[in-house]
């Protein structure tokens, strides 16, 4: 499969990259690992005039453990994250998510965490070849006015299937975005636009520089369901975080439940999360209740566009959330000794 | 879009080629350098038949621009055998009957070779995980896993492993 033509730009430092980005704006795309971008370009979904390669920007690849949290450079490859001790111990959900992304030989050495978060939303009516799409009217995401996933929908219903984003949202991560003029930090919770066509609140002249994961004595877990354990995107996934009370380690002080692959963005379920506050770590009934409510609240967001039936995916939300909660509770108990 | 002259280090030898920036490493290997070991099947990073190693790590050459491969040590399936002798892993594939139609084999070999360089005695689960990104449509996975397990360390009780001389 041939790639469309483009100019290949190779800035030697961050300033030069930002300058190029500011000059080209929407006409350029950032090339990090390319495992998602090049597939889209081969299918004719994207035709950027220029690609700005981050090949020479080695400074964007790092994992630093600091007092306030773990800082991960956006250009860090997934294999480095998987083998990082601080992430395995303090941000377990991210470790589990990265391990499950694609396959070792596809993404783990080339794919970057920044690319995983910023991957475009998917839909099995849209992520198809030029030839397939040429046989029917264009959908919203393709510049048309039709949605094949939901009848009479006035907007795009593509689904965010990023494993990394779901796990990071559960961990309460922040993103550091940098442009020529400024650097800003944004909560991952606030990073999504609820628009399937342009799902991320990032300007065309901005670059994702790093991801900051706050460290506290919380434990996290990530679970996903996919057709195959490798290669495939998740059809349902969930990330959870449980923080025990300092004085009483058996009690939950704060919880976060995030359900992914069900909507245009990973869904942070605030109500279900707060329903677990003050509950005991052994309180299976509370976990079951929260899992069922997660299913009820995630269901309206889902459309039939990532394979499997909608009913099955929705039912599985409860199961996946419950499994993640149980695993996280177990991890809290283990860390208490 | 202009042609650019680049140097690629493939199997220990530098190769100078003139390429367009939109050419993938796979295009350059197959079309310009006549190294047809790496195969194109899906062309979108799913099947694994185009797997090569860059700096010892298995990557998809169909999803790697040739421009991005500059400066890296690239190893293709042509680089496994030395002169007239197959590598022990390649011989193990033959001995265990792990090659059927053979189209996935170069990718399987490159993924397995990278695994064995890191972990010479992997268990079955590790092998299956390392090869999870390589698809064999003859579905001869059992033989492939066996061939990799005995790739570096032939086992006495395995009837397919050749006895050590």
Boltz contact constraints between the chains, C-beta under 6 A:
constraints:
  - contact:
      token1: [A, 1]
      token2: [B, 43]
      max_distance: 6.0
  - contact:
      token1: [A, 3]
      token2: [B, 22]
      max_distance: 6.0
  - contact:
      token1: [A, 5]
      token2: [B, 1]
      max_distance: 6.0
  - contact:
      token1: [A, 5]
      token2: [B, 22]
      max_distance: 6.0
  - contact:
      token1: [A, 6]
      token2: [B, 22]
      max_distance: 6.0
  - contact:
      token1: [A, 8]
      token2: [B, 21]
      max_distance: 6.0
  - contact:
      token1: [A, 8]
      token2: [B, 67]
      max_distance: 6.0
  - contact:
      token1: [A, 34]
      token2: [B, 63]
      max_distance: 6.0
  - contact:
      token1: [A, 35]
      token2: [B, 45]
      max_distance: 6.0
  - contact:
      token1: [A, 35]
      token2: [B, 63]
      max_distance: 6.0
  - contact:
      token1: [A, 38]
      token2: [B, 63]
      max_distance: 6.0
  - contact:
      token1: [A, 39]
      token2: [B, 44]
      max_distance: 6.0
  - contact:
      token1: [A, 39]
      token2: [B, 45]
      max_distance: 6.0
  - contact:
      token1: [A, 55]
      token2: [B, 68]
      max_distance: 6.0
  - contact:
      token1: [A, 103]
      token2: [B, 132]
      max_distance: 6.0
  - contact:
      token1: [A, 103]
      token2: [B, 133]
      max_distance: 6.0
  - contact:
      token1: [A, 104]
      token2: [B, 130]
      max_distance: 6.0
  - contact:
      token1: [A, 105]
      token2: [B, 48]
      max_distance: 6.0
  - contact:
      token1: [A, 105]
      token2: [B, 51]
      max_distance: 6.0
  - contact:
      token1: [A, 105]
      token2: [B, 58]
      max_distance: 6.0
  - contact:
      token1: [A, 105]
      token2: [B, 111]
      max_distance: 6.0
  - contact:
      token1: [A, 105]
      token2: [B, 133]
      max_distance: 6.0
  - contact:
      token1: [A, 106]
      token2: [B, 45]
      max_distance: 6.0
  - contact:
      token1: [A, 106]
      token2: [B, 60]
      max_distance: 6.0
  - contact:
      token1: [A, 106]
      token2: [B, 133]
      max_distance: 6.0
  - contact:
      token1: [A, 109]
      token2: [B, 57]
      max_distance: 6.0
  - contact:
      token1: [A, 109]
      token2: [B, 59]
      max_distance: 6.0
  - contact:
      token1: [A, 110]
      token2: [B, 59]
      max_distance: 6.0
  - contact:
      token1: [A, 230]
      token2: [B, 132]
      max_distance: 6.0
  - contact:
      token1: [A, 230]
      token2: [B, 133]
      max_distance: 6.0
  - contact:
      token1: [A, 231]
      token2: [B, 46]
      max_distance: 6.0
